Amino acid sequence: MPGSFVRGIFVFSSKRSDLLSATANRLALVGFLAVAACTASPGLFSAGVGATRSAAQYALGRLDRLWATPAEALVMVQRRVGRESEQLIGLENDTTLEGDNYLMLIARLPDGLPAGRFVLGDFLARVGGAPYPFRNVSDKSLRSASDSAGTYFWLQYSAGTQTNCVLAFRRLQGSDRLLPRGTNLMEALLRNCVNGSVEEALAPIRDSQIRLGAISNTSAPNGGNRMLSPLAGPPQ
């Protein structure tokens, strides 16, 4: 996720000295997104990723239709790009580091990739690269762990004695969780900086917060093609 989008869409300061400034920043974020969601975001993806994706518009979504349940969710925008559906969830950020916290979810068909295989280079190329403060991201630098939804990967960055950032990824199939209609895998990217532990920073991408969405329906046929809050129309 390039910094131009994070600074342009999730444009709120991470420097919160008191409750008043935090509330003002959250209101500014929601207000800006309400306007920005009505327009295309040409700065979202780097050059060469594809004109269709870079020109696709976001729409402001409802928090009761999130595909995941991150505890610190503030706002969500969503869009369709071809056979892919995306949700971009803005998370609280109480650190003083540049940039904003978010969970990006992409539900899609696998385009010929082996089911369950996560290819870091392919994923970063499609989303425009890694956000600040992460640089030189490679498979060799990734850490990994597993939970009830499978394996997840991450990098960590520490600033001072209290602030920890993670850049985390995972790939989920229909056997791992409910998926939006018409898709059979979901890829997730988390950028999260916290005044706390690495475990706290990873929480939004772990099974307890990503395995279920705000709305779920297990009655769909064909197992892996189940429905979870699909992008069925413009948000209200």
WOPEVEN-V760704 format. One record per residue. N is the residue number from 1. RES is the residue in one small letter. PSI is psi in whole degrees, -180 to 180 (* if undefined). BURIAL is I if it has 24 or more other ideal C-beta (glycine too) atoms within 12 Angstrom, else O. Layout:
N/RES/PSI/BURIAL
N/RES/PSI/BURIAL
This chain:
1/m/111/I
2/p/151/I
3/g/-25/I
4/s/-34/O
5/f/-46/I
6/v/-39/I
7/r/-29/I
8/g/-35/I
9/i/-56/I
10/f/70/I
11/v/80/I
12/f/144/I
13/s/141/O
14/s/-2/I
15/k/97/O
16/r/111/O
17/s/-19/O
18/d/178/O
19/l/-36/O
20/l/-47/O
21/s/-35/O
22/a/-44/O
23/t/-42/O
24/a/-41/O
25/n/-39/I
26/r/-42/I
27/l/-39/O
28/a/-40/I
29/l/-49/I
30/v/-43/I
31/g/-42/O
32/f/-42/I
33/l/-36/I
34/a/-35/O
35/v/-47/O
36/a/-31/I
37/a/-19/I
38/c/-4/O
39/t/163/O
40/a/160/O
41/s/78/I
42/p/-18/I
43/g/-1/O
44/l/-45/I
45/f/149/I
46/s/161/O
47/a/141/O
48/g/-10/O
49/v/-30/I
50/g/132/O
51/a/-36/O
52/t/-47/O
53/r/-45/I
54/s/-23/I
55/a/-9/O
56/a/141/I
57/q/147/O
58/y/153/I
59/a/142/I
60/l/127/I
61/g/172/I
62/r/140/I
63/l/-18/I
64/d/6/O
65/r/24/I
66/l/146/I
67/w/-13/I
68/a/178/I
69/t/57/I
70/p/133/I
71/a/-28/O
72/e/20/I
73/a/132/I
74/l/-38/I
75/v/158/I
76/m/139/I
77/v/154/I
78/q/161/I
79/r/165/I
80/r/140/I
81/v/99/I
82/g/-123/O
83/r/5/O
84/e/149/I
85/s/141/I
86/e/144/I
87/q/136/I
88/l/113/I
89/i/118/I
90/g/132/I
91/l/158/I
92/e/149/I
93/n/106/I
94/d/14/I
95/t/174/I
96/t/8/O
97/l/147/I
98/e/148/I
99/g/172/I
100/d/154/I
101/n/140/I
102/y/157/I
103/l/120/I
104/m/127/I
105/l/128/I
106/i/115/I
107/a/130/I
108/r/175/I
109/l/153/I
110/p/0/I
111/d/41/O
112/g/-8/O
113/l/145/O
114/p/136/O
115/a/133/O
116/g/-10/O
117/r/125/O
118/f/123/I
119/v/105/O
120/l/-47/I
121/g/-42/O
122/d/-44/O
123/f/-48/I
124/l/-34/I
125/a/-37/O
126/r/-28/I
127/v/3/I
128/g/12/I
129/g/-179/I
130/a/146/I
131/p/162/I
132/y/142/I
133/p/24/I
134/f/133/I
135/r/159/O
136/n/49/O
137/v/131/I
138/s/165/O
139/d/-35/O
140/k/-27/O
141/s/-5/O
142/l/142/I
143/r/161/O
144/s/155/O
145/a/170/O
146/s/151/O
147/d/-165/O
148/s/-13/O
149/a/4/I
150/g/-152/I
151/t/141/I
152/y/158/I
153/f/150/I
154/w/160/I
155/l/154/I
156/q/152/I
157/y/130/I
158/s/141/O
159/a/114/O
160/g/-156/O
161/t/-14/O
162/q/-27/O
163/t/126/I
164/n/135/I
165/c/147/I
166/v/147/I
167/l/110/I
168/a/152/I
169/f/151/I
170/r/163/I
171/r/129/I
172/l/141/I
173/q/177/I
174/g/-23/I
175/s/-15/O
176/d/-32/I
177/r/172/I
178/l/142/I
179/l/154/I
180/p/148/I
181/r/138/I
182/g/7/I
183/t/161/I
184/n/11/I
185/l/157/I
186/m/132/I
187/e/142/I
188/a/141/I
189/l/131/I
190/l/127/I
191/r/116/I
192/n/119/I
193/c/130/I
194/v/156/I
195/n/76/I
196/g/-159/O
197/s/166/O
198/v/-37/I
199/e/-40/O
200/e/-41/I
201/a/-35/I
202/l/-13/I
203/a/-43/I
204/p/-19/I
205/i/-2/I
206/r/168/I
207/d/-37/I
208/s/-24/O
209/q/-10/I
210/i/-11/I
211/r/-28/I
212/l/151/I
213/g/177/I
214/a/-32/O
215/i/132/O
216/s/153/I
217/n/113/O
218/t/12/O
219/s/3/O
220/a/150/O
221/p/174/O
222/n/30/O
223/g/-90/O
224/g/-5/I
225/n/45/O
226/r/170/I
227/m/135/I
228/l/107/I
229/s/63/I
230/p/162/I
231/l/84/I
232/a/-10/O
233/g/178/O
234/p/142/O
235/p/154/I
236/q/*/O
